[in-house]
Amino acid sequence: PMAVSLPARLFYLDPKAVKKEHDVRQIAQKVAQRLDLSEESVLAQFKRTDSRYIKLGISLDDEVFEALSDPKTISGVASEDIVIRRYPQGRRMSHVLGFVNNMGVGGAGIEQQFNSYLTGTPGLIEGEKDAGRREIFSRRKIHVPPIAGSDIYLTLDHRIQYEVERAIQEVVEKFDALSAWAIVQHISTGKILAMASFPDFEPERYTETTLDVWRNNALAIVYEPGSIMKAVTVAALLNERLATPETEYEVGEGVWFYAGKPLRDHVYGRVSVSTALKKSSNIACAKMGLRLGPQKLEAYLRAFNFGSKLGIELPGEENGILARAKQWDKLKPTRIPIGQGIAVTGLQMINAYSTLANDGRMMRPYVVDRIVSPSGEVIMRAKPEVIGCPVRPEVARAVREMLTGVTEEGGTGKRASVKGFSIAGKTGTAQKAVPGGYSSTDYYASFVGFVPASKPVFSVLVSVERPRPQHTGGFVAAPVFARIATATARYLALDPDLPLDDDDLRLAQP
């Protein structure tokens, strides 16, 4: 289990209840020894006059209770039964699991979202105790047994989750980044196989971190996606039958002025829609946005669920930012198609790519597989849910085919390639928005794609905030995608759809 509830005792001090015949220093020594505290800190509590309920510590050990409940040598120290939450895997899945706060209430993640299911109902015992504070069972008057909380089973695969957490931690450390997040999603169902953010935290020590560390960046950070948005632009254009993969656009010498503003490109001459996606042409995709027009462009973005929550069973999910087309200035229809002037969450972005991989069927993402009552009854079981079909199946397949070129020779995402598998995906390098414009030094580097491209099973998104000195999605995020995709394909026991060379075949043999 990733989280368990255990019976424990909270020990507290009432300085005014210490008997005159008892030695305060001896009591402090015993308390310090049993609760792993310093003797000086405990003695300081005895001198307080502002409270008669001073928390000392928590213990799960019955021997500690016996030692600190001896009325012959100890007074002023009492205890109460409590339930504490423990996380055997430490930091693992911390942003998905969340934590239970000091009041015993879920404060983030699943713990917060499903607090009413997990908490259970406390019991009640009314009776008498002897001088040693032990219950006299023959004099028990009332006994209402407690009802345990329900068990929640997640869709996350602990093996894939481990690889994802390790990969994003290492990329943050390698590129001195502020943060990173990654998601792995099962395409045909929408279930989340892994979701992680870094920096992470220890749920049992959540008070030692800050609110921004508790935040699940994969669904709570809103950022301009950059070029990973171009696949959605192309899908909309093809679905409106305004172009084919072979339709060409004039890029010119790499600079295009529109509405008095320049847009630069690293692609030149005339390029097809397919090549524009493979080489990530800004100018070609901007012109595609003009061809669609503001109203249709906005309609498709909303059909892909940008600007709205997807409804995953986790707190903190953001809507993203997508203004109404009637509020756009003249420049917006050329910038939104390349991922500027629109802000998304990582969850929205991976779900859009999973939709393209799923022949245009958009699934609702979910992390809870089932909830089981203490009696073993399944009181909730997740069912895959189609929440939209923004493009026709043949359009989704055409875009999928074009996205395979990104990881091939000449594409921007060659470092995302995985041995034995065809990959469809897209790089993204987006300047961070700052007041008055964009930063010239800080970027979001991203890669999102799915595996295998020929018959997609899972998708992966990786985003890295402010990597340095390299900052492009192809250099920073694509290798992380490859690492996660390789591990996921292995754990899911997928058969390669591309031929392996002799060395790879030898490595694959048991």
C-alpha positions in Angstrom: 0.0 0.0 0.0 1.1 3.6 -0.7 -0.8 5.0 2.4 -2.0 3.3 5.6 -3.7 4.4 8.8 -2.3 3.2 12.1 -3.6 3.4 15.7 -1.3 5.6 17.8 -1.2 7.7 20.9 -0.7 11.4 21.2 1.1 12.4 24.4 0.5 15.8 25.9 1.5 17.7 29.0 -0.5 19.6 31.6 2.2 21.4 33.7 -0.4 22.2 36.4 -1.2 18.5 36.9 2.4 17.6 38.0 2.3 16.4 41.6 4.6 17.9 44.2 6.1 14.6 45.2 7.3 13.9 41.6 10.6 15.1 40.2 10.1 17.2 37.1 13.5 16.4 35.8 13.0 12.7 36.1 9.7 12.9 34.3 11.3 15.0 31.5 14.1 12.4 31.2 11.6 9.6 30.7 9.5 11.5 28.2 12.6 12.6 26.2 13.9 9.1 26.1 10.6 7.4 25.1 9.5 10.1 22.6 13.0 10.7 21.1 13.1 14.4 22.3 15.8 16.4 24.0 15.5 16.7 27.7 16.0 20.4 27.6 13.1 20.9 25.2 10.8 18.8 27.4 11.9 20.7 30.6 11.0 24.0 28.8 7.5 22.8 28.3 7.1 22.1 32.0 7.8 25.8 32.7 5.0 27.0 30.4 2.0 28.6 32.0 0.0 29.5 28.9 -1.5 26.1 28.2 -2.7 22.9 30.0 -2.6 21.0 26.7 1.0 20.9 25.3 1.6 18.3 22.6 4.8 16.3 23.3 4.9 13.6 20.6 3.3 10.6 19.0 4.1 6.9 19.5 2.7 3.6 18.1 4.5 1.6 20.8 2.4 0.2 23.7 5.6 0.0 25.8 5.9 3.8 25.6 2.3 4.1 26.8 3.0 1.8 29.7 6.3 3.6 30.7 4.7 7.1 30.6 1.5 6.0 32.4 3.1 4.9 35.7 1.2 7.0 38.4 3.9 6.3 41.0 6.6 8.3 39.2 4.9 10.3 36.5 2.1 12.9 36.6 1.1 15.7 34.3 1.6 13.5 31.2 -1.4 12.0 29.5 -2.3 10.5 26.2 -5.2 10.2 23.8 -5.9 7.6 21.1 -5.4 8.9 17.5 -5.0 7.5 14.0 -1.9 8.5 12.1 -1.3 8.3 8.4 1.9 6.7 7.1 3.4 6.5 3.6 5.6 3.4 3.3 7.0 4.5 0.0 8.1 7.9 1.2 8.1 10.5 -1.6 6.6 8.1 -4.2 3.5 9.5 -5.9 3.5 12.4 -3.4 1.6 14.8 -5.7 -1.1 12.3 -6.5 -1.5 10.9 -3.0 -1.3 14.2 -1.2 -1.2 14.2 2.6 -3.3 14.2 5.8 -2.9 17.4 7.9 -2.5 17.8 11.6 -6.3 17.8 12.0 -6.6 14.4 10.4 -8.1 15.8 7.2 -6.8 15.2 3.7 -4.8 18.3 2.6 -3.9 17.5 -1.1 -4.2 14.9 -3.8 -6.3 11.8 -3.4 -6.2 12.3 0.4 -8.2 15.5 0.0 -10.4 14.5 -2.9 -11.6 11.3 -1.3 -11.3 12.3 2.4 -14.9 11.2 3.2 -14.2 7.7 1.8 -10.9 7.2 3.5 -11.6 8.6 6.9 -14.1 6.1 8.3 -16.1 6.5 11.5 -14.6 6.6 15.0 -15.8 4.2 17.6 -16.9 4.8 21.2 -16.0 3.1 24.5 -17.6 4.2 27.8 -16.4 2.5 31.1 -13.9 2.8 33.9 -10.1 2.7 34.3 -8.0 1.6 37.3 -5.3 3.7 39.0 -2.9 2.7 36.2 -5.2 4.1 33.6 -6.0 0.6 32.3 -9.6 -0.2 31.3 -11.6 -2.4 33.7 -13.3 -4.5 31.0 -16.0 -5.9 33.4 -17.3 -2.3 33.9 -17.5 -1.4 30.2 -20.9 0.2 29.6 -20.8 1.1 25.9 -18.8 -0.2 23.0 -19.4 1.0 19.5 -16.7 -0.4 17.3 -15.1 2.0 14.7 -15.8 1.6 11.0 -12.7 1.6 8.9 -12.4 3.8 5.8 -12.6 2.5 2.3 -9.6 1.4 0.2 -8.9 3.3 -3.0 -7.0 1.6 -5.8 -5.3 3.8 -8.3 -4.6 3.3 -12.0 -0.9 4.3 -11.6 1.7 1.5 -12.3 4.3 1.7 -9.6 7.1 0.5 -11.9 6.3 3.2 -14.6 5.8 5.8 -11.8 9.3 5.0 -10.4 10.9 5.5 -13.8 9.0 8.8 -14.4 9.9 10.2 -11.0 13.6 9.3 -11.4 13.8 10.7 -15.0 12.3 14.1 -14.2 14.4 14.5 -11.1 17.5 13.9 -13.1 16.6 16.3 -15.9 15.9 19.0 -13.4 19.3 18.5 -11.8 21.1 18.1 -15.1 19.8 21.4 -16.6 19.4 23.4 -13.3 15.7 23.7 -14.0 13.1 25.1 -11.7 10.8 22.1 -12.1 9.6 19.4 -14.4 6.5 17.2 -14.8 5.5 14.2 -16.8 2.4 12.1 -17.5 1.9 8.6 -19.0 -1.6 7.9 -20.2 -3.2 4.7 -21.6 -4.7 5.9 -24.9 -7.8 3.7 -25.4 -9.1 4.2 -21.8 -7.7 7.5 -20.7 -6.4 6.1 -17.4 -3.2 7.6 -16.1 -0.3 5.2 -15.7 2.1 7.7 -14.1 2.0 11.3 -13.1 4.8 13.1 -11.3 6.2 16.5 -10.6 9.6 17.6 -9.3 10.5 19.0 -6.7 8.4 16.5 -4.7 7.9 16.1 -1.0 7.5 13.6 1.9 3.8 13.4 2.8 4.6 12.7 6.4 6.7 15.8 6.6 4.6 18.1 4.4 4.9 21.0 6.9 8.6 21.2 6.0 7.8 22.3 2.4 5.8 25.1 0.9 2.5 25.3 -1.0 4.2 25.6 -4.4 5.9 22.2 -3.7 2.6 20.5 -2.8 1.2 21.7 -6.1 0.8 19.0 -8.8 2.4 20.9 -11.7 1.1 18.3 -14.2 -2.4 19.8 -13.9 -2.0 23.0 -11.9 0.7 24.9 -13.8 -0.7 26.9 -16.7 1.9 27.6 -19.4 2.2 28.5 -23.0 2.9 25.2 -24.8 4.8 26.4 -27.8 5.1 24.1 -30.8 3.4 21.1 -29.4 0.2 23.0 -30.2 0.9 22.8 -33.9 -0.5 19.2 -34.2 -3.8 20.5 -33.0 -3.7 23.3 -35.6 -3.0 20.9 -38.4 -5.7 18.5 -37.2 -8.3 21.4 -37.3 -7.2 22.5 -40.8 -7.5 19.0 -42.2 -10.8 18.3 -40.5 -12.2 21.4 -42.2 -10.9 20.1 -45.5 -9.0 23.3 -46.0 -5.7 21.5 -46.8 -4.2 18.1 -47.2 -0.8 16.9 -45.9 0.7 17.8 -49.3 -0.7 21.4 -49.4 2.2 23.9 -49.5 2.7 27.2 -47.7 5.2 29.9 -48.6 7.7 30.5 -45.7 10.0 32.7 -47.7 13.4 33.7 -46.2 12.5 32.9 -42.6 10.9 36.2 -41.6 7.2 37.1 -42.1 5.5 40.3 -41.1 1.9 40.3 -40.1 0.0 43.0 -38.2 3.2 44.9 -38.0 5.0 42.2 -36.1 7.7 39.8 -37.4 7.5 36.0 -37.0 10.8 34.2 -37.5 11.4 30.7 -38.7 14.2 28.3 -39.3 12.5 26.8 -42.3 12.7 28.4 -45.8 11.0 28.3 -49.1 7.8 26.4 -49.7 6.9 23.6 -47.3 4.0 21.1 -47.2 1.8 20.8 -44.2 3.5 17.5 -43.4 7.0 19.1 -43.6 5.8 22.1 -41.6 4.9 19.7 -38.7 8.1 17.7 -39.0 10.4 20.7 -39.1 8.1 22.8 -36.8 7.6 25.8 -39.1 6.2 28.8 -37.3 5.3 30.7 -40.4 3.5 27.9 -42.1 1.4 27.0 -39.0 0.6 30.7 -38.5 -0.8 30.9 -42.0 -2.8 27.8 -41.3 -4.3 29.7 -38.4 -5.3 32.5 -40.7 -6.8 30.0 -43.1 -9.0 28.6 -40.3 -10.0 32.0 -39.0 -10.5 33.0 -35.4 -14.0 31.4 -34.8 -13.1 28.0 -36.2 -9.7 28.0 -34.5 -11.3 28.7 -31.2 -14.0 26.2 -31.7 -11.5 23.4 -32.4 -9.3 24.4 -29.4 -12.4 24.1 -27.1 -13.4 20.8 -28.8 -10.0 19.5 -27.7 -10.9 20.8 -24.2 -8.5 23.7 -23.9 -9.8 26.4 -21.6 -11.7 23.9 -19.5 -11.0 21.3 -16.8 -11.0 17.7 -17.9 -12.5 16.6 -14.6 -9.8 14.3 -13.3 -10.3 13.1 -9.7 -7.6 15.3 -8.2 -7.8 18.8 -6.6 -6.0 21.7 -8.1 -6.7 21.2 -11.8 -6.7 24.5 -13.7 -8.8 25.5 -16.7 -5.9 27.0 -18.7 -6.4 30.3 -20.5 -8.2 30.6 -23.8 -9.9 33.9 -24.6 -13.0 34.1 -26.8 -12.2 34.8 -30.4 -14.1 38.1 -30.3 -11.6 39.3 -27.8 -8.5 38.4 -30.0 -6.4 41.1 -31.6 -5.4 40.8 -35.2 -2.2 39.0 -34.2 -3.7 36.2 -32.1 -4.9 33.9 -35.0 -1.2 33.7 -36.1 0.3 33.1 -32.6 -2.2 30.7 -31.0 -1.6 28.1 -33.7 2.1 27.9 -32.7 1.3 27.8 -29.0 1.6 31.5 -28.0 -1.2 33.5 -26.5 -2.9 30.4 -25.1 -2.0 28.7 -21.8 -2.6 25.0 -21.1 -2.0 22.3 -18.5 0.2 19.3 -19.1 -2.9 17.1 -18.6 -4.8 19.0 -21.3 -1.9 18.7 -23.7 -1.3 14.9 -23.3 -5.1 14.3 -23.5 -5.2 16.1 -26.8 -2.4 13.9 -28.2 -4.0 10.8 -26.9 -7.1 11.9 -28.7 -5.2 12.1 -32.0 -3.7 8.7 -31.2 -7.2 7.3 -30.5 -8.7 8.0 -33.9 -10.2 11.3 -32.7 -12.0 9.9 -29.6 -11.3 12.0 -26.5 -11.3 10.0 -23.3 -11.7 11.5 -19.8 -8.4 11.0 -17.9 -8.7 9.3 -14.5 -6.5 8.0 -11.7 -8.9 6.0 -9.5 -9.6 2.5 -10.7 -12.0 1.5 -7.9 -13.1 2.1 -4.3 -13.7 -0.9 -2.0 -15.6 -0.7 1.3 -14.2 -2.4 4.5 -16.6 -5.3 3.8 -15.0 -5.9 0.4 -17.8 -4.4 -1.6 -16.8 -2.4 -4.7 -18.7 0.8 -4.3 -17.2 2.6 -7.3 -15.4 1.2 -10.4 -14.1 3.5 -13.1 -15.4 3.1 -16.6 -13.7 4.7 -19.7 -15.7 7.6 -20.9 -15.7 9.3 -24.3 -16.1 13.0 -23.8 -15.7 14.2 -27.3 -14.7 13.6 -30.9 -13.1 16.8 -32.2 -11.8 15.4 -35.5 -12.7 12.6 -37.8 -10.8 9.2 -37.5 -9.1 9.6 -40.9 -7.9 13.1 -39.9 -6.4 11.8 -36.6 -4.7 9.0 -38.5 -3.2 11.5 -41.0 -1.8 13.7 -38.3 -0.5 10.7 -36.5 1.4 9.7 -39.6 2.8 13.2 -40.0 4.0 13.2 -36.4 6.2 10.2 -37.0 8.4 12.4 -39.1 9.3 14.5 -36.1 11.5 11.7 -34.6 13.0 10.7 -37.9 16.0 12.1 -39.7 15.5 15.8 -40.3 12.9 16.1 -37.6 13.2 18.2 -34.4 12.6 15.3 -32.1 15.1 12.7 -33.2 16.4 12.3 -29.6 12.9 10.9 -28.7 13.3 7.8 -30.8 12.9 4.4 -29.1 14.6 1.3 -30.4 12.1 -1.1 -31.9 9.2 1.2 -31.9 7.7 3.9 -34.2 7.2 7.2 -32.4 4.7 9.9 -33.2 5.3 13.2 -31.3 6.2 16.8 -31.2 8.8 19.1 -29.6 7.9 22.4 -28.0 10.1 25.3 -26.9 8.1 28.1 -25.5 9.4 31.4 -24.0 8.0 32.0 -20.5 5.5 34.8 -20.4 6.5 37.8 -18.3 4.8 41.1 -17.6 4.8 43.0 -20.9 6.0 40.2 -23.1 8.3 37.2 -23.1 11.5 36.3 -21.3 14.6 36.2 -23.5 16.3 33.6 -21.2 13.6 31.4 -19.6 11.7 28.7 -21.5 9.5 25.7 -21.2 11.0 22.7 -23.0 8.5 19.9 -23.9 8.0 16.8 -25.8 4.7 14.9 -26.1 4.0 11.8 -28.2 2.7 8.2 -28.3 4.0 4.7 -28.8 3.9 2.8 -31.0 2.8 5.2 -33.8 1.5 2.3 -35.9 -1.0 1.2 -33.2 -0.8 3.6 -30.2 -1.0 2.1 -26.7 0.3 4.9 -24.5 1.2 8.6 -24.6 3.9 10.5 -22.7 4.3 14.2 -22.0 7.4 15.7 -20.5 7.7 19.5 -19.7 10.7 21.2 -18.1 10.5 24.7 -16.7 13.5 27.0 -17.2 16.3 24.5 -18.2 19.8 26.0 -18.6 21.9 26.4 -20.6 20.2 24.3 -23.3 16.5 25.0 -23.4 14.9 23.4 -26.5 12.3 20.6 -26.3 14.3 18.5 -28.7 17.5 18.7 -26.6 16.1 18.7 -23.1 12.7 16.9 -23.0 12.9 14.5 -26.0 15.6 12.2 -24.3 13.4 12.1 -21.2 10.5 11.0 -23.3 12.6 8.3 -24.9 13.7 7.0 -21.5 10.2 6.9 -20.1 8.7 5.4 -23.3 11.4 2.7 -23.4 10.6 1.7 -19.8 6.8 1.8 -20.3 6.9 -0.3 -23.4 9.0 -2.9 -21.5 6.7 -3.0 -18.5 3.6 -3.3 -20.7 5.3 -6.1 -22.6 4.6 -4.4 -26.0 5.9 -6.1 -29.1 8.2 -3.9 -31.2 6.7 -2.7 -34.5 10.1 -1.9 -36.1 12.9 -4.4 -36.8 15.7 -4.6 -34.2 19.4 -5.0 -35.2 21.4 -8.0 -34.0 22.7 -6.3 -30.9 19.2 -5.3 -29.8 17.9 -8.9 -30.4 20.7 -10.3 -28.2 19.9 -7.9 -25.4 16.2 -8.7 -25.6 16.7 -12.5 -25.2 16.2 -13.8 -21.7 
